[in-house]
């Protein structure tokens, strides 16, 4: 098959555009900005889970505090009652001894309850500080999430713009190419992913494999409008002078 040099140059540009589109698709599927966004989202979910767990723990401590306060209030009421009985002087010796013993027991009970209440309240203060830290982290992560989403959207918009420009240029190139040449190129691209490549020294630009000397001699001897194929991958092999590698 023959192809004028100008057609070959257009075909090379088409191959480069297709390679660029493939890279764009790969970038879109493996977007660093998307990965960062997902990492921030995961961190935010983790922070919200921790905040929820802290709130549950605080609610449990509030129940314990209320229980201790109720018990302490009950002990104090019994102490007040016993002291009033002692102050009245209307009890006999045995009752007096019992009341004094009960007051000692109630005082020890109250002290133990108050110590336990203090421990729970200190624990609650620690959890409240953790809660404030968790809220601050969530605020920071929400801000980072907003920035990450904007960066991801901007990256996708850039990819879409580049894709649109490349597809538009691709349509222009195909409209000016021989339909048979385009059909051959597309068939090869479906088979191997690269329809054409520039001969770079001894290396095929499509598969990057070096061509042996015998094949290279045959290629060098062919007319410039002969359409050759890479003996390794089958891609259209373009021999264009003045084209940078």
Protein Blocks (a to p, Z undefined) as FASTA:
>chain_A
ZZdfklmmmmmmmmmmmmmmmmmmmmmmmgfklmmmmmmmmmmmmmmmmmmmmmmmmmmm
mmmmmmmmmmmmmmmmmmmmmmmmmmnopacfklmmmmmmmmmmmmmmmmmmmmmmmmmm
mmmmmmmmmmmmmmmmmmmmmmmmmmmmmmmmmmmmmmmmmmmmmmmmmmmmmmmpcfkl
mmmmmmmmmmnopabdcdehjacfklopacdfklmmmmmmpcfkbccddfklopacddde
hiaZZ
